Amino acid sequence: MQEERPHILVVDDDNRLRELLRKFLSENGFRVTTAADSAEARGQMGHIAFDLLILDVMMPGESGLDLAGALRKNSAVPILMLTAMGEPEDRIAGLELGADDYLPKPFEPRELVARIRSVLRRAPAAPFEQEPGGEVAFGALRFDIDRAELSREGMPVKLTETEARLLATLARQAGRTFSREELRVEVGDGDAASRTIDVQVTRLRRKIEPDPKIPRYLQTVRGAGYVLRPD
């Protein structure tokens, strides 16, 4: 349903970028409202409860950093900062003020979507909040999501740290397709090439699939990414 889609407020004084983000994010499953400055954003927030804010750092009047700092005094809404400034000091300033993530311009739009979904999953009441832990089964194999431990008939099957994070991410929302960009962010490999995820998936399949060449559980969704379908 339309109302169930996460609602994002994009605050940026660049008209062209604002419209591009509105269109791209709408096409990727989000409801989007835009504002040209902090004053307009405050007006929008006065009558809409947003799931996440995308704030440009440099805006006329009240900057994105100032707005983020003010909001953090009485709001836990997730905030993702956008900036043309790439200096570590600028990134640290945003994070210290309470931003949940930070993306320098220019950026790859798919990475923005991946970061948005990652922030929403981490948020306490976000629409994409991670499901509670538990156990999933792959034939004789069992994976404890909370402990990130894989076992076969009670005997541990060794996973690397990256494999464990990857499997836990997929298992928490089994049946949902994750893009490579989302998985890179989730496993903490945000600066690596997408093919790194392909390598990790191949290695993980060797441990959970009866026939890794014909995957039954960890499936590829052509043009979209990967999905876990346990028993």
ROGUNU-23323 format. One line per field, with one value per atom (N, C-alpha, C): atom name; residue number from 1; x, z, y. Coordinates in pm, whole numbers. Each point is the difference from the previous one (the first is absolute). Layout:
ROGUNU-23323
name	[CA, ...];
resi	[NUM, ...];
x	[X, ...];
z	[Z, ...];
y	[Y, ...];
end
This chain:
ROGUNU-23323
name	[N, CA, C, N, CA, C, N, CA, C, N, CA, C, N, CA, C, N, CA, C, N, CA, C, N, CA, C, N, CA, C, N, CA, C, N, CA, C, N, CA, C, N, CA, C, N, CA, C, N, CA, C, N, CA, C, N, CA, C, N, CA, C, N, CA, C, N, CA, C, N, CA, C, N, CA, C, N, CA, C, N, CA, C, N, CA, C, N, CA, C, N, CA, C, N, CA, C, N, CA, C, N, CA, C, N, CA, C, N, CA, C, N, CA, C, N, CA, C, N, CA, C, N, CA, C, N, CA, C, N, CA, C, N, CA, C, N, CA, C, N, CA, C, N, CA, C, N, CA, C, N, CA, C, N, CA, C, N, CA, C, N, CA, C, N, CA, C, N, CA, C, N, CA, C, N, CA, C, N, CA, C, N, CA, C, N, CA, C, N, CA, C, N, CA, C, N, CA, C, N, CA, C, N, CA, C, N, CA, C, N, CA, C, N, CA, C, N, CA, C, N, CA, C, N, CA, C, N, CA, C, N, CA, C, N, CA, C, N, CA, C, N, CA, C, N, CA, C, N, CA, C, N, CA, C, N, CA, C, N, CA, C, N, CA, C, N, CA, C, N, CA, C, N, CA, C, N, CA, C, N, CA, C, N, CA, C, N, CA, C, N, CA, C, N, CA, C, N, CA, C, N, CA, C, N, CA, C, N, CA, C, N, CA, C, N, CA, C, N, CA, C, N, CA, C, N, CA, C, N, CA, C, N, CA, C, N, CA, C, N, CA, C, N, CA, C, N, CA, C, N, CA, C, N, CA, C, N, CA, C, N, CA, C, N, CA, C, N, CA, C, N, CA, C, N, CA, C, N, CA, C, N, CA, C, N, CA, C, N, CA, C, N, CA, C, N, CA, C, N, CA, C, N, CA, C, N, CA, C, N, CA, C, N, CA, C, N, CA, C, N, CA, C, N, CA, C, N, CA, C, N, CA, C, N, CA, C, N, CA, C, N, CA, C, N, CA, C, N, CA, C, N, CA, C, N, CA, C, N, CA, C, N, CA, C, N, CA, C, N, CA, C, N, CA, C, N, CA, C, N, CA, C, N, CA, C, N, CA, C, N, CA, C, N, CA, C, N, CA, C, N, CA, C, N, CA, C, N, CA, C, N, CA, C, N, CA, C, N, CA, C, N, CA, C, N, CA, C, N, CA, C, N, CA, C, N, CA, C, N, CA, C, N, CA, C, N, CA, C, N, CA, C, N, CA, C, N, CA, C, N, CA, C, N, CA, C, N, CA, C, N, CA, C, N, CA, C, N, CA, C, N, CA, C, N, CA, C, N, CA, C, N, CA, C, N, CA, C, N, CA, C, N, CA, C, N, CA, C, N, CA, C, N, CA, C, N, CA, C, N, CA, C, N, CA, C, N, CA, C, N, CA, C, N, CA, C, N, CA, C, N, CA, C, N, CA, C, N, CA, C, N, CA, C, N, CA, C, N, CA, C, N, CA, C, N, CA, C, N, CA, C, N, CA, C, N, CA, C, N, CA, C, N, CA, C, N, CA, C, N, CA, C, N, CA, C, N, CA, C, N, CA, C, N, CA, C, N, CA, C, N, CA, C, N, CA, C, N, CA, C, N, CA, C, N, CA, C, N, CA, C, N, CA, C, N, CA, C, N, CA, C, N, CA, C, N, CA, C, N, CA, C, N, CA, C, N, CA, C, N, CA, C, N, CA, C, N, CA, C, N, CA, C, N, CA, C, N, CA, C, N, CA, C, N, CA, C, N, CA, C, N, CA, C, N, CA, C, N, CA, C, N, CA, C, N, CA, C];
resi	[1, 1, 1, 2, 2, 2, 3, 3, 3, 4, 4, 4, 5, 5, 5, 6, 6, 6, 7, 7, 7, 8, 8, 8, 9, 9, 9, 10, 10, 10, 11, 11, 11, 12, 12, 12, 13, 13, 13, 14, 14, 14, 15, 15, 15, 16, 16, 16, 17, 17, 17, 18, 18, 18, 19, 19, 19, 20, 20, 20, 21, 21, 21, 22, 22, 22, 23, 23, 23, 24, 24, 24, 25, 25, 25, 26, 26, 26, 27, 27, 27, 28, 28, 28, 29, 29, 29, 30, 30, 30, 31, 31, 31, 32, 32, 32, 33, 33, 33, 34, 34, 34, 35, 35, 35, 36, 36, 36, 37, 37, 37, 38, 38, 38, 39, 39, 39, 40, 40, 40, 41, 41, 41, 42, 42, 42, 43, 43, 43, 44, 44, 44, 45, 45, 45, 46, 46, 46, 47, 47, 47, 48, 48, 48, 49, 49, 49, 50, 50, 50, 51, 51, 51, 52, 52, 52, 53, 53, 53, 54, 54, 54, 55, 55, 55, 56, 56, 56, 57, 57, 57, 58, 58, 58, 59, 59, 59, 60, 60, 60, 61, 61, 61, 62, 62, 62, 63, 63, 63, 64, 64, 64, 65, 65, 65, 66, 66, 66, 67, 67, 67, 68, 68, 68, 69, 69, 69, 70, 70, 70, 71, 71, 71, 72, 72, 72, 73, 73, 73, 74, 74, 74, 75, 75, 75, 76, 76, 76, 77, 77, 77, 78, 78, 78, 79, 79, 79, 80, 80, 80, 81, 81, 81, 82, 82, 82, 83, 83, 83, 84, 84, 84, 85, 85, 85, 86, 86, 86, 87, 87, 87, 88, 88, 88, 89, 89, 89, 90, 90, 90, 91, 91, 91, 92, 92, 92, 93, 93, 93, 94, 94, 94, 95, 95, 95, 96, 96, 96, 97, 97, 97, 98, 98, 98, 99, 99, 99, 100, 100, 100, 101, 101, 101, 102, 102, 102, 103, 103, 103, 104, 104, 104, 105, 105, 105, 106, 106, 106, 107, 107, 107, 108, 108, 108, 109, 109, 109, 110, 110, 110, 111, 111, 111, 112, 112, 112, 113, 113, 113, 114, 114, 114, 115, 115, 115, 116, 116, 116, 117, 117, 117, 118, 118, 118, 119, 119, 119, 120, 120, 120, 121, 121, 121, 122, 122, 122, 123, 123, 123, 124, 124, 124, 125, 125, 125, 126, 126, 126, 127, 127, 127, 128, 128, 128, 129, 129, 129, 130, 130, 130, 131, 131, 131, 132, 132, 132, 133, 133, 133, 134, 134, 134, 135, 135, 135, 136, 136, 136, 137, 137, 137, 138, 138, 138, 139, 139, 139, 140, 140, 140, 141, 141, 141, 142, 142, 142, 143, 143, 143, 144, 144, 144, 145, 145, 145, 146, 146, 146, 147, 147, 147, 148, 148, 148, 149, 149, 149, 150, 150, 150, 151, 151, 151, 152, 152, 152, 153, 153, 153, 154, 154, 154, 155, 155, 155, 156, 156, 156, 157, 157, 157, 158, 158, 158, 159, 159, 159, 160, 160, 160, 161, 161, 161, 162, 162, 162, 163, 163, 163, 164, 164, 164, 165, 165, 165, 166, 166, 166, 167, 167, 167, 168, 168, 168, 169, 169, 169, 170, 170, 170, 171, 171, 171, 172, 172, 172, 173, 173, 173, 174, 174, 174, 175, 175, 175, 176, 176, 176, 177, 177, 177, 178, 178, 178, 179, 179, 179, 180, 180, 180, 181, 181, 181, 182, 182, 182, 183, 183, 183, 184, 184, 184, 185, 185, 185, 186, 186, 186, 187, 187, 187, 188, 188, 188, 189, 189, 189, 190, 190, 190, 191, 191, 191, 192, 192, 192, 193, 193, 193, 194, 194, 194, 195, 195, 195, 196, 196, 196, 197, 197, 197, 198, 198, 198, 199, 199, 199, 200, 200, 200, 201, 201, 201, 202, 202, 202, 203, 203, 203, 204, 204, 204, 205, 205, 205, 206, 206, 206, 207, 207, 207, 208, 208, 208, 209, 209, 209, 210, 210, 210, 211, 211, 211, 212, 212, 212, 213, 213, 213, 214, 214, 214, 215, 215, 215, 216, 216, 216, 217, 217, 217, 218, 218, 218, 219, 219, 219, 220, 220, 220, 221, 221, 221, 222, 222, 222, 223, 223, 223, 224, 224, 224, 225, 225, 225, 226, 226, 226, 227, 227, 227, 228, 228, 228, 229, 229, 229, 230, 230, 230, 231, 231, 231];
x	[83, -83, 87, -49, 74, 42, -92, 29, 109, 27, 100, 140, 12, 132, 66, 129, 68, -10, -25, -18, 126, 63, 127, -19, 65, 3, 139, 7, 126, 10, 105, 19, 129, -14, 116, -39, 90, -34, 26, 57, 25, -128, -71, -128, 13, 105, 18, 26, 90, 30, -121, -71, -119, -102, -21, -97, 50, 130, 57, -14, 27, -13, -146, -89, -143, -42, 40, -37, 65, 130, 73, -47, -16, -44, -144, -84, -138, -1, 87, 8, 55, 64, 60, -79, -127, -88, -21, 37, -18, -104, -67, -77, 97, -9, 98, -69, 40, -37, 129, -3, 122, -17, 115, 3, 127, -9, 114, 93, -47, 85, -53, 71, -36, -136, -30, -129, -116, 10, -104, -6, 117, 4, -71, 23, -67, -152, -43, -143, -58, 73, -45, -5, 103, 6, -105, -57, -104, -128, -22, -124, 21, 127, 28, 108, -23, 101, 83, 119, 86, 78, 35, 78, 150, 40, 141, 13, 104, 29, 132, 2, 124, 28, 109, 30, 128, -7, 119, 70, 132, 72, -3, 36, 13, -129, -76, -122, -3, -63, -12, -85, 34, -73, 48, -93, 37, 57, 124, 65, -57, 34, -43, 58, 124, 62, -76, -36, -75, -136, -66, -132, 12, 102, 18, 23, 84, 27, -124, -81, -123, -99, -13, -95, 38, 129, 45, -30, -38, -35, -131, -88, -130, -56, 86, -49, 107, -46, 91, -16, -66, -20, 135, 17, 127, 36, 129, 49, 119, -8, 112, 44, 128, 51, 62, -26, 63, 87, 119, 84, 98, 38, 103, 137, 4, 126, 41, 122, 43, 100, 29, 99, -51, 88, -41, -62, 50, -53, -148, -39, -140, -87, 49, -75, -15, 110, -3, -96, -1, -89, -146, -37, -136, -36, 91, -27, -7, 84, -2, -128, -61, -125, -120, 24, -108, -44, 69, -36, 28, -82, 18, 93, 13, 91, 34, 96, 58, 46, -41, 35, 48, 127, 51, -48, -20, -34, 129, -1, -110, -6, -117, -17, -76, 14, -74, -140, -107, -137, -32, 51, -29, 63, 115, 62, -84, -58, -89, -116, -63, -112, 46, 118, 51, 23, 55, 26, -130, -98, -130, -60, 0, -60, 78, 131, 81, -32, -11, -35, -139, -95, -135, -6, 81, 1, 59, 92, 63, -87, -91, -84, -96, -22, -86, -140, -58, -138, -13, 105, 0, -82, -58, -79, 79, 133, 81, 79, -53, 68, 28, 115, 36, -96, -32, -87, 77, -73, 68, 78, 102, 82, -77, 66, -61, 90, -59, 78, -62, 86, -46, 70, -66, 52, 28, 108, 36, 27, -105, 19, 47, 118, 56, 72, 11, 69, -96, 49, -77, 86, -64, 72, -69, 72, -50, 28, -106, 17, 64, -46, 54, 148, 37, 140, 85, -68, 70, 84, -61, 69, -72, 78, -53, 42, -94, 33, -66, 62, -55, -17, -126, -33, 74, 1, 59, 148, 65, 143, 22, 88, 20, 62, -49, 57, 63, 128, 72, -40, -31, -26, 101, 42, 81, -91, 60, -81, -90, 55, -79, -113, 28, -104, -111, 36, -100, -88, 62, -79, -92, 52, -79, -120, 24, -109, -102, 48, -92, -88, 59, -77, -111, 34, -98, -105, 44, -91, -102, 37, -94, -120, 20, -112, -3, -6, -6, -118, 24, -104, 5, 79, 16, 126, -10, 115, 83, 130, 95, 87, 19, 92, 143, 94, 141, 45, -50, 39, -49, -121, -52, 85, 35, 79, 140, 58, 132, -5, -105, -13, -22, -85, -36, 118, 85, 112, 122, -15, 111, 106, -41, 95, -40, -41, -58, 92, 133, 92, 48, -41, 46, -90, 51, -79, -112, -107, -116, 39, 99, 38, 50, 44, 43, -115, -121, -117, -22, 19, -16, 96, 122, 99, -45, -48, -45, -121, -91, -117, 44, 94, 51, 59, 77, 61, -104, -102, -105, -82, -23, -76, 69, 132, 74, -25, -44, -22, -145, -94, -141, -78, 55, -74, 39, -99, 32, 82, -37, 74, 17, 118, 22, -22, 14, -19, -148, -84, -145, -59, 16, -40, -150, -30, -140, -41, 93, -32, 42, 125, 50, -6, -109, -29, 36, 38, 25, -131, -31, -115, 57, -16, 66, -32, 106, -18, -36, -12, -43, 96, 49, 89, -16, -13, -6, -114, -52, -107, 27, -30, 14, -137, -10, -125, 27, 6, 26, -120, 16, -110, -116];
z	[0, 0, 0, -58, -7, 138, 100, 132, 71, -42, 65, -52, -108, -54, 88, 29, 82, -63, 84, -47, 31, -104, 13, -32, 78, -27, -53, -123, -61, 12, 67, 22, -70, -110, -78, -80, -5, -71, -150, -45, -143, -62, -78, -56, -86, -82, -91, 79, 95, 79, 81, 55, 79, -82, -123, -86, -45, -28, -38, 114, 122, 115, 22, -16, 16, -97, -126, -103, 24, 29, 16, 123, 111, 122, -12, -68, -23, -82, -98, -85, 76, 115, 78, 127, 0, 106, 118, -12, 111, -33, 102, -14, 25, -78, 9, 5, 98, 9, -6, -62, -12, 64, 35, 55, -49, -28, -56, 108, 124, 108, 134, 106, 133, 46, -38, 42, -61, -129, -65, 59, 32, 59, 135, 81, 130, -16, -104, -27, -36, -84, -39, 121, 85, 117, 104, -12, 93, -15, -120, -20, -63, -22, -56, 86, 39, 73, -102, -27, -100, 60, -85, 43, -9, -84, -15, -67, 39, -61, -76, -121, -75, 0, 66, 16, -73, -82, -60, 107, 9, 102, -26, -122, -32, -63, 79, -49, 52, -73, 49, 127, 89, 125, 96, 57, 93, -79, 27, -74, 41, -79, 33, 133, 28, 128, 116, -17, 106, 22, -110, 12, 67, -39, 61, 150, 39, 142, 77, -60, 67, 13, -105, 3, 105, 15, 93, 146, 29, 138, 44, -97, 39, -101, -92, -102, -32, -21, -37, -146, -81, -141, -67, -77, -67, -96, -2, -84, -82, -130, -90, -60, 18, -47, -139, -85, -131, -2, -58, -6, -115, -51, -102, 64, 132, 71, 41, -37, 27, 112, 71, 107, 118, 63, 115, 111, 19, 106, -21, -127, -30, 28, -36, 25, 149, 73, 145, 66, -47, 59, -14, -117, -20, 89, 12, 83, 147, 42, 141, 35, -99, 23, 1, -36, 8, -131, -112, -128, 5, -67, 0, -110, -106, -108, -77, -90, -66, -138, -103, -136, -75, -46, -72, -145, -52, -141, -80, -128, -65, 50, -8, 50, -102, 14, -83, 60, -76, 56, 64, -56, 59, 138, 20, 133, 99, -45, 88, 47, -93, 36, 99, -25, 90, 140, 7, 130, 71, -75, 59, 64, -73, 53, 119, -4, 113, 124, -15, 114, 53, -89, 43, 75, -41, 72, 139, 16, 131, 94, -57, 82, 85, 127, 91, -51, -71, -44, -150, -72, -144, -72, -118, -78, -40, -20, -39, 118, 119, 121, -10, 50, -6, 84, -50, 73, 118, 106, 113, -46, 77, -36, 17, -29, 7, -70, -61, -68, -135, -99, -132, -36, -84, -34, -149, -30, -138, -2, -14, 7, 138, 10, 129, 72, -63, 57, 76, 107, 76, 20, -14, 22, 108, 109, 110, -34, -26, -46, 106, 125, 107, 25, -1, 26, -127, -117, -129, -6, 40, 3, -88, -83, -90, 53, -3, 48, -89, -2, -73, 100, 28, 96, 132, 46, 130, -4, -112, -11, -71, 55, -60, -139, -86, -134, 1, -25, 12, -110, 42, -92, 27, -105, 21, 54, 53, 55, -108, -119, -109, -42, -8, -36, 103, 127, 107, -7, -24, -12, -122, -109, -122, 20, 59, 21, 100, 104, 100, -63, -85, -67, -85, -78, -88, 81, 109, 78, 78, 45, 77, -83, -130, -89, -115, 38, -99, -94, -129, -99, -63, 58, -56, -85, -118, -89, 42, 21, 33, -121, -31, -107, 49, -92, 37, 81, -38, 72, 145, 23, 135, 81, -60, 71, 30, -91, 26, 124, 9, 116, 127, -7, 118, 56, -88, 49, 28, -13, 32, -106, -126, -110, -102, 51, -86, -105, 17, -97, -103, 16, -92, -123, -103, -121, 24, -78, 17, -17, -83, -23, 128, 99, 128, 63, -9, 54, -77, -130, -80, 49, 33, 50, 134, 89, 131, -11, -91, -22, -50, -92, -52, 112, 87, 112, 98, 25, 94, -56, -129, -62, 17, -1, 17, 137, 95, 136, 31, -77, 34, -110, -119, -112, -23, -26, -39, -130, -94, -126, -25, 33, -15, -142, -100, -138, -35, 78, -18, 135, 40, 135, 25, 112, 41, 102, 86, 110, -27, -37, -23, -151, -42, -144, -55, -128, -73, -63, 17, -66, -111, -120, -113, -7, -7, -11, 130, 109, 127, 115, 12, 111, 48, 133, 58, 102, 13, 97, 68, 129, 75, 17, -38, 14, 76, 134, 79, 1, 61, 9, 82];
y	[-119, 119, 125, 108, 125, 47, -10, 52, -79, -123, -82, 28, 76, 32, 106, -15, 100, 139, 99, 137, 80, 52, 71, 148, 84, 144, 35, 51, 42, 152, 47, 144, 42, 75, 43, 124, 99, 123, -10, -113, -22, -58, 81, -42, -125, -4, -114, -129, 5, -119, -43, 96, -31, -78, 42, -67, -136, -10, -130, -100, 44, -90, -39, 96, -32, -109, 14, -96, -136, 0, -126, -76, 69, -67, -50, 75, -45, -128, -8, -119, -120, 26, -108, -31, 34, -47, 92, 127, 93, 107, 50, 123, 115, 104, 109, 135, 80, 140, 80, 119, 79, 137, 59, 135, 67, 130, 72, 56, 5, 51, -49, 35, -49, 53, 124, 57, -79, -30, -79, -140, -57, -133, -2, 102, 8, 6, 72, 7, -135, -75, -134, -93, 7, -88, 35, 118, 39, -80, -58, -77, -138, -39, -133, -67, -124, -77, -78, 48, -63, -116, -96, -115, 26, 97, 32, 136, 76, 129, -8, 56, 17, 150, 41, 141, 38, 104, 57, 85, -11, 74, 150, 40, 142, 53, 75, 64, 143, 91, 138, 4, 93, 7, -107, -73, -109, -117, -38, -109, -135, -103, -134, -46, 40, -37, 65, 127, 68, -65, -35, -63, -136, -79, -131, 13, 96, 19, 40, 86, 44, -114, -80, -110, -105, -23, -104, 32, 123, 36, -63, -31, -57, -100, -48, -95, -104, -123, -109, -39, 85, -33, -24, -107, -26, 114, 36, 109, -47, 24, -28, 134, 33, 129, -14, 101, 9, 127, -11, 118, -9, 116, 8, 4, 14, 5, -141, -37, -137, -13, 110, -4, -82, -81, -80, 84, 125, 85, 28, 20, 29, -121, -118, -123, -24, 20, -21, 98, 124, 100, -43, -50, -46, -116, -96, -117, 37, 93, 42, 74, 64, 70, -94, -126, -99, -59, 33, -61, -150, -78, -146, -47, 77, -36, 126, -12, 117, -43, 72, -36, 124, 1, 117, 3, 121, 19, 6, -46, -73, -144, -60, -136, -83, -130, -94, -16, 30, -7, -135, -109, -131, -14, 65, -4, 78, 111, 76, -86, -73, -87, -107, -58, -103, 57, 119, 62, 37, 46, 31, -124, -109, -123, -53, 16, -43, 82, 131, 87, -34, -24, -33, -131, -96, -128, 15, 94, 19, 82, 78, 88, -82, 37, -77, -24, 97, -15, 18, -34, 22, -105, 35, -94, -124, 18, -114, -54, 18, -46, -150, -41, -140, -82, -115, -91, -59, -41, -63, -122, -34, -116, -128, -109, -131, -97, -101, -103, -30, -18, -41, -130, -79, -132, -13, -71, -35, -150, -80, -144, -39, -62, -41, 112, 115, 114, 91, 61, 97, 124, 119, 125, 79, 26, 82, 145, 78, 138, 87, -12, 84, -26, -126, -37, 0, 6, -8, -127, -112, -128, -102, -68, -104, -136, -96, -134, -105, -119, -115, -113, -33, -105, 21, 125, 32, 33, -26, 27, 134, 86, 132, -5, 89, 19, 139, 6, 127, 97, 124, 110, 110, 68, 119, 109, 106, 109, 62, 16, 58, -93, -130, -97, 0, 9, 0, 123, 118, 123, -5, -54, -10, -92, -116, -95, 54, 67, 57, 108, 83, 105, -60, -100, -64, -77, -66, -84, 82, 120, 82, 40, 11, 34, -101, -126, -107, 21, -18, 21, 137, 91, 134, 6, 60, 13, 121, -23, 105, 29, 127, 36, -20, -6, -13, 121, 119, 120, -5, -47, -12, -97, -112, -100, 51, 77, 56, 90, 81, 89, -81, -102, -78, -78, -55, -81, 86, 132, 89, 5, -22, -2, 105, 118, 102, 56, -12, 57, -101, -125, -104, -7, -62, -18, -100, 13, -89, -146, -25, -140, -67, 81, -58, -77, 51, -70, -129, 2, -121, -109, 39, -96, -57, 86, -46, -92, 32, -85, -137, -2, -128, -85, 62, -73, -49, 83, -39, -115, 2, -109, -135, 2, -126, -62, 84, -48, -33, 56, -25, -72, -6, -59, -147, -87, -138, -2, 86, 16, 149, 56, 144, 52, -87, 42, 17, -65, 14, 40, 125, 43, -13, -60, -19, 106, 38, 91, 145, 19, 136, 24, 62, 11, 137, 0, 124, 47, 128, 60, 88, -44, 65, 149, 80, 143, 70, -77, 61, -28, -124, -32, -142, -16, -135, -7, -123, -24, -134, -9, -125, -63, -129, -73, -129, 7, -120, -94, -117, -96, 57];
end
